[in-house]
């Protein structure tokens, strides 16, 4: 009779049409999605073990099956969302299309507007939530490298290239945070135009 446990020989036991591993993965995904819902409604401060379990309809036993703590859940979720932002940006930044800057701006704006929960976690919560500081510090260099290695390749001096990339990355993060929290009232077209203008301005400033 199926027990729901993986067998000693390595063959997965089937229960209800799914293996134990599949059910664990489904519970983990439900907990992460519940955390995103809480962030979308009230910010990362609302993410507690009990709130996540209540929203997901699971017990704390299943929380600790996937995560050691609330901070680990937030760390994993933030890195996951960061990767979702980085992937489409990398695809456009690596091309030589003359319209690349405009397309990159459009892709980024579309991604920000795609899921308000993810955008709030990635762009707003690092400015207001404890527990995300070290994760943000660890993740952001990937975005800085994308800018310096693809958008500012014409800047010969590596220190000046990095200076431009770090300033642009942090400035745009602050701009998107203000846009999402409502303190910056502009249209998506204005945001895209600004992104293109910033890239153009840095290129002109450091033209060798």
TAKASUL-V961120 format. One record per residue. N is the residue number from 1. RES is the residue in one small letter. PSI is psi in radians with two decimals (NA if undefined). OMEGA is omega as a letter, one per 30 degrees, with the letter a starting at -180 (* if undefined). D_FIRST is the distance of its C-alpha to the first C-alpha in Angstrom with 1 decimal. Layout:
# TAKASUL-V961120
<<N/RES/PSI/OMEGA/D_FIRST> <N/RES/PSI/OMEGA/D_FIRST>>
This chain:
# TAKASUL-V961120
<<1/x/2.31/a/0.0> <2/x/2.39/a/3.8> <3/x/-0.23/a/6.4> <4/x/-0.06/l/9.4> <5/x/2.57/l/11.0> <6/x/2.48/a/12.7> <7/x/2.81/a/12.0> <8/x/-0.51/a/14.8> <9/x/0.05/l/16.0> <10/x/-0.11/l/16.7> <11/x/2.25/a/14.3> <12/x/2.38/l/13.1> <13/x/2.40/a/9.5> <14/x/2.29/l/9.8> <15/x/2.16/a/9.5> <16/x/0.43/l/12.2> <17/x/0.03/a/13.6> <18/x/2.71/l/14.6> <19/x/2.94/l/14.0> <20/x/-0.74/l/14.6> <21/x/-0.73/l/18.1> <22/x/-0.67/l/18.9> <23/x/-0.67/l/18.1> <24/x/-0.77/l/20.3> <25/x/-0.66/l/23.0> <26/x/-0.71/l/23.0> <27/x/-0.72/l/23.5> <28/x/-0.77/l/26.2> <29/x/-0.66/l/27.9> <30/x/-0.68/l/27.9> <31/x/-0.72/l/29.5> <32/x/-0.72/l/32.1> <33/x/-0.62/l/32.9> <34/x/-0.70/l/33.3> <35/x/-0.71/l/35.7> <36/x/-0.71/l/37.7> <37/x/-0.76/l/38.0> <38/x/-0.72/l/39.4> <39/x/-0.75/l/41.8> <40/x/-0.58/a/42.9> <41/x/-0.72/a/43.7> <42/x/0.11/l/45.2> <43/x/3.00/a/45.1> <44/x/-0.41/l/43.2> <45/x/-0.38/l/44.5> <46/x/-0.15/a/42.1> <47/x/1.81/l/39.1> <48/x/2.87/l/37.6> <49/x/-0.80/a/34.1> <50/x/-0.73/a/34.0> <51/x/-0.71/l/35.6> <52/x/-0.79/l/33.2> <53/x/-0.73/l/30.1> <54/x/-0.76/a/31.7> <55/x/-0.65/a/32.6> <56/x/-0.23/a/29.2> <57/x/0.58/a/27.4> <58/x/2.84/l/25.5> <59/x/2.91/a/25.9> <60/x/-0.41/l/27.8> <61/x/-0.74/a/24.7> <62/x/-0.45/l/23.9> <63/x/-0.87/a/27.5> <64/x/-0.18/l/27.6> <65/x/-0.53/a/24.5> <66/x/-0.49/a/26.8> <67/x/2.53/l/30.4> <68/x/-0.39/a/32.3> <69/x/2.97/l/34.9> <70/x/-0.70/a/36.5> <71/x/-0.64/l/39.0> <72/x/-0.69/l/36.4> <73/x/-0.82/a/34.9> <74/x/-0.68/l/38.4> <75/x/-0.84/l/39.2> <76/x/-0.77/a/36.2> <77/x/-0.74/a/36.9> <78/x/-0.78/l/40.6> <79/x/-0.65/l/40.2> <80/x/-0.81/l/37.8> <81/x/-0.70/l/40.4> <82/x/-0.74/l/43.2> <83/x/-0.63/l/41.6> <84/x/-0.54/l/41.4> <85/x/-0.68/a/45.1> <86/x/-0.65/a/46.1> <87/x/-0.94/l/44.5> <88/x/-0.56/l/46.6> <89/x/-0.72/l/49.7> <90/x/-0.71/a/49.4> <91/x/-0.70/a/49.1> <92/x/-0.65/a/52.4> <93/x/-0.49/a/54.2> <94/x/-0.08/a/53.9> <95/x/2.87/l/55.7> <96/x/0.29/a/59.4> <97/x/2.28/l/59.8> <98/x/-0.46/l/63.1> <99/x/0.28/a/61.3> <100/x/-0.78/a/58.7> <101/x/-0.80/l/59.8> <102/x/-0.74/l/59.7> <103/x/-0.70/l/56.3> <104/x/-0.74/l/54.9> <105/x/-0.74/a/56.2> <106/x/-0.78/l/54.8> <107/x/-0.75/a/51.3> <108/x/-0.78/l/51.4> <109/x/-0.77/l/52.6> <110/x/-0.69/a/50.0> <111/x/-0.69/l/47.3> <112/x/-0.66/a/48.7> <113/x/-0.19/a/48.6> <114/x/-0.80/a/45.2> <115/x/1.78/a/43.1> <116/x/-0.52/a/45.2> <117/x/-0.85/a/42.4> <118/x/-0.73/a/42.2> <119/x/-0.67/l/45.9> <120/x/-0.76/l/46.5> <121/x/-0.81/a/44.2> <122/x/-0.63/a/45.8> <123/x/-0.39/a/49.4> <124/x/-0.82/a/50.1> <125/x/-0.57/l/48.0> <126/x/-0.40/l/49.2> <127/x/-0.24/a/52.6> <128/x/-0.17/a/51.5> <129/x/2.33/l/48.2> <130/x/2.64/l/47.8> <131/x/-0.21/a/45.0> <132/x/-0.13/a/45.5> <133/x/-0.91/a/48.8> <134/x/-0.61/l/47.5> <135/x/-0.75/l/44.9> <136/x/-0.76/l/47.7> <137/x/-0.66/a/50.0> <138/x/-0.53/a/47.4> <139/x/-0.67/a/46.5> <140/x/-0.52/l/50.0> <141/x/-0.49/l/51.5> <142/x/-0.65/l/49.4> <143/x/-0.63/l/51.2> <144/x/-0.75/l/54.5> <145/x/-0.66/l/54.0> <146/x/-0.77/a/53.3> <147/x/-0.85/a/56.6> <148/x/-0.53/a/58.7> <149/x/-0.29/a/57.4> <150/x/-0.67/a/57.5> <151/x/-0.48/a/59.8> <152/x/0.63/a/62.5> <153/x/-0.36/a/62.8> <154/x/-0.28/a/66.6> <155/x/1.91/a/67.1> <156/x/-0.72/a/68.2> <157/x/2.08/a/68.3> <158/x/-0.57/l/64.7> <159/x/-0.71/l/65.4> <160/x/-0.64/l/66.9> <161/x/-0.75/l/63.9> <162/x/-0.69/l/61.5> <163/x/-0.80/l/63.7> <164/x/-0.74/a/63.6> <165/x/-0.78/a/59.9> <166/x/-0.75/a/59.0> <167/x/-0.72/l/61.5> <168/x/-0.75/a/60.3> <169/x/-0.81/a/56.6> <170/x/-0.66/l/57.2> <171/x/-0.75/l/59.7> <172/x/-0.63/l/57.4> <173/x/-0.75/l/54.6> <174/x/-0.67/l/57.0> <175/x/-0.81/l/58.2> <176/x/-0.64/l/54.7> <177/x/-0.79/l/53.9> <178/x/-0.64/l/57.1> <179/x/-0.77/a/56.4> <180/x/-0.59/a/52.9> <181/x/0.00/l/54.1> <182/x/-0.03/a/56.9> <183/x/-0.25/l/59.8> <184/x/1.93/a/60.7> <185/x/1.57/l/61.3> <186/x/2.89/a/61.5> <187/x/2.92/l/60.0> <188/x/-0.58/l/57.5> <189/x/-0.69/l/60.4> <190/x/-0.64/l/62.4> <191/x/-0.80/l/59.6> <192/x/-0.75/l/59.2> <193/x/-0.71/a/63.0> <194/x/-0.75/l/63.1> <195/x/-0.77/l/60.5> <196/x/-0.73/a/62.6> <197/x/-0.66/l/65.8> <198/x/-0.78/l/64.4> <199/x/-0.80/a/63.4> <200/x/-0.71/a/66.8> <201/x/-0.75/l/68.7> <202/x/-0.68/l/67.1> <203/x/-0.71/l/67.8> <204/x/-0.68/a/71.5> <205/x/-0.67/a/71.7> <206/x/0.51/l/70.7> <207/x/2.15/a/72.1> <208/x/NA/*/73.5>>
